């Protein structure tokens, strides 16, 4: 049955093959962006989290070139070692999932829901073009 699947895609008209190729190529990128945006929204310091994500992407891209030298099987071992190292570092830093977030003494965090923001602002949702609650859009 697995041999039939590529034939089914190749039997589609050009537009159908194009849509299928775009969906298959960009679905992982779309899902990764959803996860990244959710994680950035939950991060205590989104700027540092985004910087760490960029550094990780650059490092991962550079390490991918190791496949030219070592082959893809050895690259899998390098990636597994890096993920294990990241998990160990997170555990020692106290940033393991479920760990209590540390805040500076006296630091307060205000969380505002969409419905509260819509009621408080005259212009709509919480992202008010950098303006504070209750400031109308010009």
C-alpha positions as CSV (number, residue, x, y, z in Angstrom):
1,X,0.0,0.0,0.0
2,X,2.9,2.3,0.7
3,X,4.0,2.1,-2.9
4,X,0.6,3.4,-4.1
5,X,0.8,6.7,-2.3
6,X,3.3,8.4,-4.6
7,X,1.3,7.2,-7.6
8,X,-1.8,8.8,-6.2
9,X,0.0,12.2,-5.9
10,X,1.4,11.9,-9.4
11,X,-2.0,11.2,-10.8
12,X,-3.3,14.6,-9.6
13,X,-3.5,17.5,-12.0
14,X,-0.7,20.1,-11.9
15,X,-2.7,22.3,-9.5
16,X,-3.4,19.4,-7.1
17,X,0.3,18.4,-7.1
18,X,1.3,22.0,-6.4
19,X,-1.1,22.3,-3.5
20,X,0.0,18.9,-2.1
21,X,3.7,19.8,-2.4
22,X,3.2,23.2,-0.7
23,X,1.2,21.6,2.1
24,X,3.9,18.9,2.6
25,X,6.8,21.3,2.5
26,X,5.4,24.1,4.7
27,X,3.3,22.1,7.3
28,X,6.4,21.5,9.5
29,X,7.4,25.1,9.3
30,X,3.9,26.3,10.1
31,X,3.7,24.0,13.1
32,X,7.2,25.1,14.3
33,X,6.1,28.7,14.1
34,X,3.0,28.0,16.2
35,X,5.1,26.3,18.8
36,X,7.7,29.2,18.8
37,X,5.1,31.9,19.1
38,X,3.4,30.0,22.0
39,X,6.8,29.6,23.8
40,X,7.8,33.2,23.2
41,X,4.5,34.4,24.7
42,X,5.1,32.3,27.9
43,X,8.8,33.3,28.2
44,X,9.7,35.7,31.1
45,X,12.1,37.5,28.7
46,X,10.9,37.1,25.1
47,X,13.9,39.0,23.7
48,X,16.4,36.6,25.2
49,X,14.2,33.6,24.2
50,X,14.1,34.8,20.6
51,X,17.8,35.4,20.6
52,X,18.4,31.9,21.9
53,X,16.1,30.5,19.2
54,X,18.1,32.3,16.5
55,X,21.4,31.2,18.0
56,X,20.1,27.6,18.0
57,X,18.9,27.9,14.4
58,X,22.3,29.2,13.3
59,X,24.2,26.5,15.2
60,X,21.9,23.8,13.9
61,X,22.4,25.0,10.3
62,X,26.1,25.1,10.8
63,X,26.1,21.6,12.4
64,X,24.1,20.3,9.5
65,X,27.1,20.8,7.3
66,X,28.8,18.1,9.4
67,X,26.7,15.6,7.4
68,X,28.9,16.4,4.4
69,X,31.9,15.1,6.4
70,X,30.4,12.5,8.7
71,X,27.2,11.3,7.0
72,X,23.7,11.6,8.2
73,X,23.9,8.6,10.6
74,X,26.7,10.3,12.6
75,X,24.9,13.7,12.5
76,X,22.0,12.0,14.3
77,X,24.4,11.2,17.1
78,X,25.6,14.8,17.2
79,X,22.0,16.1,17.4
80,X,21.0,13.6,20.1
81,X,24.1,14.6,22.2
82,X,23.2,18.3,21.8
83,X,19.6,17.7,22.9
84,X,20.7,15.6,25.9
85,X,23.2,18.4,26.8
86,X,20.4,21.0,26.6
87,X,18.1,18.9,28.8
88,X,20.9,18.5,31.4
89,X,21.7,22.2,31.3
90,X,18.0,23.1,31.7
91,X,17.8,20.7,34.7
92,X,20.7,22.3,36.5
93,X,19.6,25.8,35.7
94,X,16.2,25.1,37.2
95,X,14.4,25.8,33.9
96,X,12.9,22.3,33.5
97,X,9.2,22.2,32.5
98,X,7.1,22.5,35.6
99,X,9.9,24.3,37.6
100,X,8.9,27.5,39.3
101,X,9.9,30.7,37.4
102,X,12.2,32.9,39.4
103,X,11.4,36.6,39.5
104,X,13.2,39.6,41.0
105,X,12.0,40.7,44.4
106,X,9.1,43.1,44.0
107,X,8.6,42.3,40.3
108,X,4.9,42.0,39.3
109,X,3.4,40.5,36.2
110,X,0.1,41.6,34.9
111,X,-1.8,39.2,32.6
112,X,-4.7,40.7,30.7
113,X,-7.1,38.5,28.7
114,X,-8.5,39.5,25.3
115,X,-11.9,40.2,26.7
116,X,-10.5,42.5,29.4
117,X,-8.4,44.3,26.9
118,X,-11.3,44.8,24.5
119,X,-13.4,46.2,27.3
120,X,-10.6,48.5,28.6
121,X,-9.3,49.7,25.3
122,X,-11.2,51.7,22.8
123,X,-9.4,50.2,19.9
124,X,-9.7,46.5,20.5
125,X,-7.3,43.8,21.6
126,X,-4.3,43.9,23.9
127,X,-1.7,44.9,21.3
128,X,-2.7,48.5,21.1
129,X,0.2,49.7,18.8
130,X,2.5,50.1,21.8
131,X,0.0,52.2,23.8
132,X,-1.2,51.4,27.2
133,X,-4.7,50.3,28.2
134,X,-7.4,53.0,27.7
135,X,-5.4,55.0,25.2
136,X,-7.4,55.4,22.0
137,X,-5.8,54.7,18.6
138,X,-5.4,57.9,16.6
